[in-house]
Amino acid sequence: MKRLTILAAAIAVGVVAPAAAADLPARAPAPYSKAPAIVEAAYDWSGFYVGINGGGATGSVDWSLDNGAGDEGSHNTTGGTVGGQFGYRWQTMGGWVFGVEAQGNWADFTGSNVSLADGITTNQTKVNAFGLFTGQIGYAWDRALFYVNGGAAVTDNKYTSTTPGAGIDTINDSRWGAAVGVGFEYAVAPNWSVGFQYDHLFMGTKDINDTFITDNIKQSVDIFTARVNYKFGGPVVARY
């Protein structure tokens, strides 16, 4: 009899429990959790860099007899160049970029013309090398940088005058001038960038005197180069 009573109680509990559970209110859904914002690393141009460059140039050279005997004429100097550069850039929070750079290049810019003074002498100019020491001001759109530059320039030149029956006279000369330019650079990786730069060199006028060469030579150069730079470090700025 006791066993029947326990069994009946268990059956009653089994029937009533599901019904009671059905009457309970539904569980509230878990509160919505917003996904964390994606943080993008903004490129920063700050830091030291070193690189290589290569390209070509065209220049203008005018020879005039410095004794007032007349104009010997002018010619263009053209050729290729390869070299390297190093510098430092600092980027502000507003996107402005300031920098300094030194560049040194081997060059082969050559041109010549027959002298207008005597009609037989050939005057030749060759630029063997050049250097640039410039400051930069630019603006960056993340990985893209546009800048202007300006400063000092130096060229290593070779002037040759060839007169049939008289011989050849050659003078090597270095002269200082000014440089202005413009450039564009794009960061293709965290530390690597590629770019293009144009520079105009104002090399002025200088007296060149030797055995046969007694000239006042005026010179300018336009240089076009492609560049590859490697940047050392520099902070990465978090941007949402």
N, C-alpha and C positions, 0 to 999 in steps of 0.2 A: 504493500500500500504506500509506503514511504517513497519507494522508487517511482511509482506512477506519479506521485505529486511533484517530484523534482523534474521529471520528464515533461509534464504539462507546463510547468513554469518556464522551462527552457524554450518550449515551442512558442509560448506567448511572447517572450522577449524577442524571439527571432522574427515574429510577425510585426510587432509594434515598432522595432528599431528602424527598419527601412522607411516606414511611413513617417516617423518623426524626422528622419534625416531629410526627407523630401520637403518638409515644411520649413527647414532652416533657410535663411536668406543666402543668395549666391555670394561667393567670395568676390570681393572687389578686385579688379585687375591691378597688377603691379603699376606703380606710378611710372610715367613716361620719362625716360632718361635720354637727354639730347646727346648725340654723338659728339665727341671732342672735335674742335676745329682743326682742320689740316693746316699745319705750319709749313710754309714754303721758305726755303733759304734764299734770301736776296743776295745777288752777287755784289761783292765789294772790291773795288779796284785798288784799295790801299795796299801798299807794300813795295818791296824792292823787286825789280825784274831785270832779266837779261835776255837777249835775243839775237837773231841774225836777220839780215835783210839782203835783198838783191833787186836789181832793176836796170834802168837806163837813164840817159840824160841827153839833153841838148843845150848847147850854150852859144853865146855870141861874143866874139872877140874882134876888137878894132885896133889896128896898128896905125899909128901916125908918127912921122919923123919928128923927134923932139927938137930938131934944129930949125923947125919952121919950113922945111923944104917941101912939105906936102903930105897928103894922105896916102898911106900904103894900101888901104882897103880893109875889108873885114871878111870874116868867114865864121861858119858855125862849127862847133865841136860836138861830136856825137859819139856814143859808145855805151859800154856796159859797166856795171859796178856791183860789188858784193862787199859786205862788211858786217859789223855787229854794233849793238847798242846796249846800254844799261842805264837804269834810272830808278827813281822812286816816285810813287804817286800817293796822294792822300785824298780820300773821298769824304765829303761832308754829308750830313743827313739829308740835305736837300737835293742831292744828286750831282752837285758840282765837284769836279775833280781838278786838283792842282798837282803839278809835277815838275821835275827837272830831269834832263837826260843828256848823256854824252854819247856821240856816235862817231865811229871811225870806219872809213871805207877805202878799199883799193879801187882805182878807177882807170878807165882807158877811154877818155873823151878826146878825140883827135879831129883836127880840121886844118885846112891850109888854103892859101890863095896866092896868085901871082901879084907882086907888088905893083900898084898903080903908079908908083914914083919912077921906076925904071923899066918896067915891063918884062924883066927877065928873072928877077929874084923871087924865089918862092919862100913865103913866110908860113911857118907851121906852129900851131899851138897844141900841146898835149897836157891834159890834167891827169896826173898819176895817182893822186889820192886827195881825199878831203875829210875834214872833221867838222862836226856840229856840236855846239854847246848851247842848249836851248831850255827855256821854260815852257810849260804847257798849261793851258786853261781849257777845260772841257766840261761836257755834261753827259752823264750816263743814264741810259734807260735800261736798267738791270744789266744784262750782258753786253749791250751795245754802247760804245763810247765814241763820241765825236769831239774833236779837239782842234785848237789852233796852237801854233808854237812859234817862237821867235827867240833870237839870240845872236851868238857869234858864229862865224864860219871861217875856216882856214883851208886853202888849197895848196897843193904841191904841183908846180907847173914846170913844163919844159918848153922853151921857145927856141926854134931852130930857123935860121936864115940860110938858104942855099943859093949861091950865085954862080952860074956857069963860068968857069975860068978863073974864079976868085977863091972858091972854097966854101966851107960850111962853118957856120958859127952857131954854137949852142950855149944857152944859159939856163940853169936850173934856178927856180925862184919859188919862194913861199910867200903868200900874201894873206892878210886878214881882211875880213869883210863882215857883212851882216846877213842873217838868214831869217826868212819868214816862211811859214808853211801851214798846212792843214792835213788832218788825218782822220781815219776811221778805224776802229778796232772792235773785234767781237770775240768774246770768251767762248771757246768751243768746249772747254772742260774747266774744272775748278782752278787749275793752275796754268792752262794754256790758252793763248789768244792769237788770232791772226788779224792782219790789217793791211792798210795801204796808206802811203804818205807821199805828199807832194811838197817840195821845198824849192824856193827861189833864193839863189845866192847873189847878193850884191857885192861884187868883189872890187868895185871901184877902178880907178886909173892909177897906174904906176909907171915910173920911168925905168926902162930896162936898157942898160948900156954895156957894150962889150966891143970886140974888135970890129964887127960889121953891124951889129944890132945897136942902134941908137934910137930907140922908139919909146913912145908914150903909149902903153897898151891898156885898153879898157876891156873889162871882162865881166860876164854874168853867166850863171848856170841855172838851168831848170832840171830838177831831179825827181824821178818817179820810182818809188820802191814798194815792193811787197815785203811784209814783215811777219815774223813769228816770235812771240815772246813767252817766256816762262816766268811766272810770278811766284815769289817765295812768301807763303803765308798770307796774312791779311785776315781781319775778322770777318765772320759770317753773321749777318744780321737777320734775326727772326722776323718774318712778315706774315700777317694773317690775311 
